[in-house]
């Protein structure tokens, strides 16, 4: 959504040619916002748009300590996550754990390459080198992966592939998968008596 992209960027002082990684969610310690900020500090051009609720003062201080306070924007909580995702160039979430990382699917659906740890959800969404990359706890590696997305053609190709992959996860598909699972489990229970 180009209108949402311009609007959200303008709200946070981001200009058209800024490279923006979007981080989304609460529980910032578990989602490793510190790692995301540290990785941004190891790049020259990337900025970070943080969407969600957390201990903002501590992370603002971390950005100041790394001399990148002007490159980390805190959007706070929003009801319009897709608009904030549209403002980005990649989705970045080096989380430790997720029960199901819905925001990664939302990011893919708006056409962002997805850079996330291989937790529940992204483990079936991300095809490394096709629509994003898997992260680990290595900040330098995260920064290097971000830098591979400075190339506009790579971002577009991976974003398009992410959108296509996210489109395959429909409610009908989820219902069918659950029905097949329940029928299989019911059949096993019957056989075991």
N, C-alpha and C positions, 0 to 999 in steps of 0.2 A: 504494500500500500504506500505509494510515493507521498501521498498527502500526510499520512500518519508519520512516515519517516521524517519529513521536513518539520512537522509540528513538534514531535518529541525531541528531535535534535535541537531545535530552536529553544525549547523550554530548558534545556540543559547546557546551552552554550556550545553545542557541537555543530560544526560546519559541514558542508556537503562532502568535502574530501577527507574528513577525519575517518580513520579506521577504528571502528567501534566493536568491541566484544561485549556481549550482553550476558550478565550473570543473573540468574533468577532464583528466588526462594528465600525462606527463612532459615533459622538455625544455622547461622553463618559459620560457626565453628565446624560443624559436621560437614557442611557443604564446601569447606575449605576456601572461604573467601580470601583468607590471608594468602594462600597459594596463588590465587588468581591475581591479587594485587602485586605480589612479588614477581609473578611472571610478566605482568604489564611493565613493571619497572625495568625488566631486562630486555625490553624491546625499545625501539626508538620512536615508533609511530603510533602504536596502539593506545587507545583509551578504553576505559571500562565503565559501562553503565550498569549499576547495581539496582536491581528491582526486587523489592521485598522488605521485610522487617528484620532488624537485627540490632546488635549493639553498635550503632553507627559511630559513636564517638571514638571507640577503640580502633575501628578500621579507618576512620578519617585520620587519626593520629599515625597509624601505620603508613598511610599514603604520604603524609607530611614527612615522616621520618625517612622515607625513600625518595623524597623530593619529587613526588609525582601527584601531589594533591590536585593539581590542575588537570590531571588525566584520569581521575576517578570521580564519577558523578553518582550521587545517591538519589534515585528516583522515589524511593519509599514504596509504600503499598499502593497498588492500583487495581482497578476493576478491568482495565483495558490492557492486559498482558500482550495481546497480539500487536497493538500499536507500538509498544515499547520494544518488542522483538523486531518489528519492521525497521526500527531506527538503527539496528545493528548490522554488522557485516558477518559476524560469526556468533555462535552461542558457546559460552565457556562455562563449564561446571565440573570442577575437579572433586566432586563430592566423595565422601568416604562410603556412604551407604544410602540407599533409597528403597522404599517398599515398591514403588513404581514411579519412575521419573516422568510424570506427565508433561512437565515443562519442556523436556527435550523433544517430545513429539510435537508440542506446540511450535517450538523453534523450527523444527524440520518442516512443519506444515506451512510456515510463512517463507520458507526457502532459505534458511540459514544453514550453512555447514555446522555440524554438531561436534564439538570437542568436549568430551565427557568421559568419565571413568566407566568401565564396563559393568555397571550395576544393573539392577532389575529394570528392564525397559530398554535403555540404550543398548544392552547386550544383543537385542534382536533388531534394533533400529539402525545402528551405525555399521556401515561397511567401510572399514578404514581404507583411506585412499580413494574412496568413491564418493562418499557424502559426509565425510568428517574424519575424526580420529579418536582413538581411545587414549585417555590420559592416565597417569599414575601420580605418585606423590613427588615426582622429580620436577622442581620448578624450572630448571634450565631446559628440560625437554619440553615443558609446556610452552615456554617462550619460543623455542625453536619451531614448534608446531604452529603457534600463532603467526610467526614470521613467514611460514609457507603460504599463508593466506593473504599476504600483501598483494598477491597477484589477482587482479580483478577477474580474469578468465577462470582461474581455479575456483575462486569464491562462487562465481556464477554457476559453473558446471557442478560443483559439489552441492550448492544450494538447490539447484534443479533436481539433482538426484535425491537429495534429502526430502524435498517436497513429494516427489514421486513415491518414495518408500513410505513416507508417513501416510500417504493416501491409501495404502493397502491395509491399513489398520482401521477397519470400519466396525461399527456396532454389529452389523450383520455377521462379519467375520468372527468377532469375539463371541457372539452368541453361538454360532455354529461350533467353534472350537470347544466351548464349555459343554455343549450338548454331546459332542463326540466323547469328551473326557468322562462325563457322567455316565454315559451309556457303557463305556468300557469298564469303569469302576463297578457299575451295577452288575455287569456280566461276570466280572471276577468275583464279586461277593457271592453271587449265585453259585458259581462253580465251587467255591470254597465251602459253601453250605453253612 
